[in-house]
Amino acid sequence: MTGKEYRTATKLVRGGLNRSAHQETSEALYLTSGFVYDSAEEAAAAFRDEADVFVYSRYGNPTVKMFEDRLALLEGAQACRATGSGMAAVFGALACQLEAGDRVVASRALFGACHAVLTKILPRWGIQTELIDGTDLAAWETALSQPAKLVFLESPSNPVLELVDIAAVSKLAHKAGALVMVDNVFASPLYQKPLALGADIVIYSTTKHIDGQGRLLGGAVLGSRDFVEDVFLPFYRQTGAAISAFNAWVMVKALETLPLRVAAQSQNAAKIADWLFQHPKIRKISYPGHSSHPQHALAKKQMSGFGSLLAFEVAGGEAVAFALLNNLQLIDISNNLGDSKSLACHPYTTTHSSMSPQDRASLGISPGHIRLSVGLEDCDDLIDDLDQALAKLPG
């Protein structure tokens, strides 16, 4: 896709297309672990990176490359590498560039597994992690008044959808000598462009939204060619974080419908947020597209859409939250998100259960919180299901 600058939907159907000699319509699936060479000299040149050929599917694969190229076009990144899961992308992008003595500044509002990597694993290697209130620019300014190697953040965050001003934090980080790494899963690559806002590295669990149909795992690391190919790729090759060709092929095809699916899910989420906000048994909601969100203005500034995730809180704590989940008849209880099926979970006892009560409280995660990933069902059916589940609660 050289020459003309195509629009997003076109890129998602045709980006990265590399037809074989058979001129197939659908992208080819290369289920192979290895590749052969015409000569010993060509093999030697391949291992010196002097020949533009595939070496081993742990290093690269034609199907995987189509997925990576298409996702890079969508993100506006120079390069992309796909991984076996979202956490493989997060951990690999951290580990490839950090060493003992380095300092990381991160928003404290993080997915439970990311929080564990930053606070339990990296410190064992002599890496200092400072967690701050990501919504507070003054806290960022103070933390970045001294040198740092990396800034890590989610925006919107998992599970209560806090926002970070990516452009402002990126400026502060670069003055401190740090790269900025953004987990952009909740916004999806359609509705927020961290690289355009000043970030250096973008991370995805491509399980969410990009596959979006509950089938398989995947992840991606995107950024400059210098970072992805010179810093991340050597670590990636040696540590085995590669995605399977089959998973990459499924996701290549899923990208074709991504704008349609996420737009419909987001429309449903906005309607449900409006409905929940008016319900007497709901204490509060958190949805960036709703005027009640404390950072609604920032959401409108840095996001082009508000996504399919929302959070809400019921009075009565864990027992009432569990009762609500158990009352649901259509919406499934699941810790996954970004799926075509609507999914609800209780973060306090699932995705963030490994955190201390104090840490969960600092993030605003209460025993009464529910995270709702809104799917593609008819929105009236989803509201009816929430309505009947809430009607059975006491009070």
Secondary structure, DSSP 8 states (H G I E B T S, - for coil): --SS---HHHHHHHTT----TT--SS------SB---SSHHHHHHHHTT-S-S--BTTT--HHHHHHHHHHHHHHT-SEEEEESSHHHHHHHHHHTT--TT-EEEEES---HHHHHIIIIIGGGGT-EEEEE-TT-HHHHHHHTTS--SEEEEESS-TTT-----HHHHHHHHHHTT-EEEEE-TTTHHHH--TTTTT-SEEEEETIIIII-SSS---EEEEE-HIIIIIIIHHHHHHHT-B--HHHHHHHHHHHTTHHHHHHHHHHHHHHHHHHHHT-TTEEEEE-TTSTTSTTHHHHHHH-SS--SEEEEEETTHHHHHHHHHHH-SSSEE-S--S-SS-EEE-GGGTTTTTS-HHHHHHTT--TTEEEEE--SS-HHHHHHHHHHHHHTS--
